[in-house]
Amino acid sequence: MAVRTGGERRAPGVAVAAGVWLLWRRTGDWRWSTRGRELVGWMLVGWGLFNVVEGLVDHHLIGIHHVRETGSQTAWDLAFLAFGALLVAGGWLVIRTARRSVSGL
């Protein structure tokens, strides 16, 4: 097993933060203030979908790794899937409320 340094663990987060910052800077449209919540909602949906797909494929179907390699692996893996599903549901709720506030409903 390879030992990861702190930089390797932070790189994906830095890349996502840089992408969101670039998106924010490139959006000069007035709708950004009302669509910002929708963007956050879609980010939560994407994060949740990634967790669900990665959890199903890597943890359950292929068995490449588990959330925790010791103890109750299945419980941790199922909790990871539930967290992903909650992120999807929460993101969808944020998107719906953001769209309602824009449309005035």
C-alpha angles and dihedrals in degrees: 000000000000120000112233124213124221091257093058090053094049097044097086092049091048090050092051092046091050091050093050091047091051091048090050093049094047093051106087093158118119091232091071092091092056095037095048091087090049090053090052089049092053090047089055091048091050093048091048094047090050090051093048095048094042091046094050096044103036101031103034113017102035099017094214092150142338134228088250120016093202132054121011101359095175094053092051092046092050091048088053090053091047090051089052091050090050090052091052092048093045092047091050090051091051090050093050094048091046091052092047092052090051095047092045096237 
